[in-house]
Amino acid sequence: MNLHRRNTVRGALAGVGLISLLTACPRPTPPPPYAAFNLTFKFPPLPASANLGNTYLAAIAFDADTGAISVVNSQSLGYGTPGGSQSNTVQLNLYGLDGLLNGTVYGQKEAKKINCSQAFAKGEADGIKDIKVTPEGAKTCNVYFVIFEDKDGNRSPSNAEEIYMTHDIVSYASSPLTFSYGSEDGHSAVSGSRNKGWSLVRHQVLQPTSTPGQYLVSMNSAPAEDQAIAINMHVPSAFYTSQSLPNAQLGGSQK
């Protein structure tokens, strides 16, 4: 309650009982909840050469201006993993993601400031021709997931260290948005919708029998209850044509 409002209430209630005074002043509005995701990941058996104690599942984001990578959170696959590494299942929790939008310090070994929010067309869809985004000025910030062997000891993944990945992401949208575009080779049509705020976005690829060689790719915000469904990690694959196989068929192959 601001000063002017408080003085107005005080004058109007002069001589009125304490109970009336207390009930006339509205309760403060609670702060909005921080985005929190408790995600489960399934992955194929790790390569025999991988050092399990030095292998991690990481959630990463990229700075909008510099492209610098920042590790939002990570979980060792060697010990303390809920579900156990022997079951090829690991859980990762994400908290305080709004810090990615305002330059909060992130990074596990070297502190970094990151702001990953930028216009969809200039960030996530940079370089894509003939993209349609509604509304045009909508901004997004994406968190990606990767399993990597930390060979250089900096707790941050590189392309050479990557073992498994997923095209599923956790994404922030400044407003509800929809988008569509086609791949450069003309074989894939991509569309998606995002909820306002943070949401889990699932990657799905369909190949209709009526159009051989053509793919329909969707990237839609999933319902909150779908967060309980495990995310499948797999060998690096093409975004436009590949999707991880169901859990029972996990083994690194793609369709």
N, C-alpha and C positions, 0 to 999 in steps of 0.2 A: 504494500500500500504506500503510495507516494505521500509527500508532506502535505500537499494541498488537500488530498483526499482525507488524510488523517485529521486535519484541523476542522474540516467540514463536518465530519462525523462527530468530533468532540463537541462542537458548538450545538449541533442538533440534539445531542443527547444530554445536555446540561440538566442536571436534576433528575435524570432518569436512573433507575436502579441498575446495579452492576450486571444483572443477568441480561437486561436489554442491551447494554453496551457490548457484552461479549458476543451475543448472537448477531448484532448488526455488522460486525466486522467479518468479512468473508475469510474462509480458510485460504492459506497460500496455495497456489497451484504447484503440485509436485513437479520436479524436473522430469523431462522425458527420459525413458529408460535407455540405457546404453544397448547398442546392438550386441547380441550374444548368440553364438552358434556353437553347438556341441555336435561335432560331425564325426562320423565313423567312415573309415576308408578301408577298402579291401584291395589287396595287391597280389600279383603272381609271386611265386617263389623268387627270392633274390638270387642273382648270379652267384655261383660258388666262389668266385673271386672277391666278392664284396666283403668288406670288413664290417660285420654287423654292428659292432660297437661304435662305428664312425659313420653310420648311415642314418639319415633323418627324413622324416616327412616335414616339409616346410610350407608355410603359407607366405606368399611373397606379394609385394606391390611395387609399382614403378612410379618414380617421381614424374609429374606431368611436364616439367621444364627440362630436366637433365636426362631422364630415362634411367637414372640410378636405381638399382634394385635395393629393396629393404625387406628384411625378414620380419614379418609381423609376429609369427610364433612358429615354433618347431618342436618336434617330438622325436627323441631317439628311438630307433627300432631295436636297440640292443638291450634295453632294460626299462622297467617301469612302465611298459606300454599297456594300457587297459585292453584286455582281450588277448594280449600276449602275441609276440612276434611269430610264435610257432603256428598260430592260427591264421597268419597273414592278415591280421586285422589290427588297426590302430585307430585311436581316437585323438582328435585335436580340437581344442577349445579356442574360440576367438572372442575377445572382449575389447570394449573401448575402441571399436573400429572408427568412430567419428574422429579420432585423432588423425586418421589418414587424410582428412579433409581440411585440416587447419594447421598442419605443420608440426604436430606433436612429435617428439623424439621417438624414433624406433630404431631397432637394430640390436643384436644380441652381443656382439663383440666390439663393434665400433658404432657409437651412437650416430644416428643420422636423422636429419629432419626431412620429412617427405610430405608432399601435397600431391595426391594422385588424381584429384578431381579436375576434369576438363571436358570440353564439349565432345559429345559422342562422335561426331563426324571427324573431329581433329585428333582424337585419341584412339579409342577402341577401333574405329573404322578408318583410321588414317590410310590414305592411299587407295581406298576402294572407290571405284567410279560408280556414278549413277545410284548412289545410296539415297534412300528416302527415310527421313527421321521426323517424327512428330511427337512433341514440338521440336523445331529445329535447334533451339538453344539448350536443349536438355543436356545436363552434364552427368557423367558416370565416373565411377572409380571401381576398379576391379581387383580382387584378391585371387591369385592363382595358386595351384597346389602342385608340388613336385616331390618325388622321392629321389634323394641324391646321396652319393658317397662323398663325404667331405675330405677330399684328398689333400687340399691345401690348408686345412685347419682353420678357415675363417668363418665357418658356420653359415656360409652363404652359397647357394648353388650356382654353378656355371653350366654351360651347354655340355662341356666335356664330362661333368660329374653326374649328369642326369641319368637316372635309371628308368623311372616310371613317371607318368604325368596323367593328367585328365583335362578334358575340355570343359568340364563343369567348373563354375566359378562362384564366388560370393561377390555380389555387385551392389553398389550404391547408385541410385538414380535421383537426381534433384527433383524430378516430377515423373508421374507415370509416362512412359514413352513406348512407342512402337517403331520398328524399323524393318526395312527390307532391301535386299540388293542381290545381284547375281555374281557368281564367280567369273573371273576373266575368261576362262575356257568355255563358259556357257553351259557347263554340265550340272551346276548346282545353284539352287535358289535358296537364299537364306532369309529367314524372317525371325522376329522375336518381339517380345513385350517385357517390360520391366515394371515392377511396382515401385512406387515412391519409397525412398529409404533403402535399407539394406535387405537383400533377399538372396536365397540360394538359386542359382540359375543352372538349369539342366540342359546339357547338349544332347540333341537327338538327331539321328540321321535315318531317313527313310528312302528306300529305292522302290518306287511304284513299279509293279510288273507291267503296267500299261506303257511306261516310258523307259525302256532299257537304257542304261547309261546316264540316266538323269537322277539327281539326288535332291531331296528336300531336307534342308537343315533348319532346325529350330533352336532358339536360345531363349527360353521363357522362364520368368520367375516361377518357382515351384511353390505350392502351398506350404505353409509353415509346418504342417504335420509331416510333409515329405522329407524334412530334415533328418528324420529317423532312418531313412533308407540309405544304406551304405553307398558311398561314392566309389566307383571302380577305377583304380589306377591301372595304367597299361603302358606298353612301350610307346614311345613317341609316334604319333600317327597324324594323318592328314585331317585337318579340321573339316574340309568340305565333303569327305567321302567315308570317313571311318568313325566307328563308335565302339566303345568297350562292350565286350560280350557280357551276358548275364553272369551273376556271381558263380553259379554252378559250373560255368565253362571257363573261368579265369585260367589263363595260362600264357597270356601275352599276345595271342593272336587277335586279329581284328577282322571285322566284317566291313 
